[in-house]
Amino acid sequence: MAKVLLDASLLLIMASKPLNLIGELEEILGKTELLVLENTVKELEAMNKRISTKRSKQAKLALDFVKGIGHVSYSREGSVDDKILGYAIENGLAVATMDKELRRRSRAMGLTVITLRGDRLMIDGSML
């Protein structure tokens, strides 16, 4: 079973676009387990409290989505991105993100990276 760690940037996109990314992931990778760090959930909760109506609504939808997936705690020091990378490396997970710097760092560490270009899913930089 493939395991994918989601970051806030991709969760916000998933909340704002009516895409079937989970179905597309499972077509490509087979049975897939989606995971989110508790720190990522906290990021979304903070965004949900902001004044920006559009971002707040996206964060609320993303929070609703993450209720249905696995949450993991990770106590490593550093930024949320550092924690995502550390957890993914230690547990052999793919990282799903829209964040350019996190994608770059993930690839440099040899992790599988899942992202979107337009409405198309990409894994490790090859368009699917």
Secondary structure, 3 states (H helix, E strand, C coil): CEEEEECHHHHHHHHHCCCCHHHHHHHHHCCEEEEEEHHHHHHHHHHHCCCCHHHHHHHHHHHHHHCCCEEECCCCCCCHHHHHHHHHHHHCCEEECCCHHHHHHHHHCCCCEEEEECCEEEECCEEC
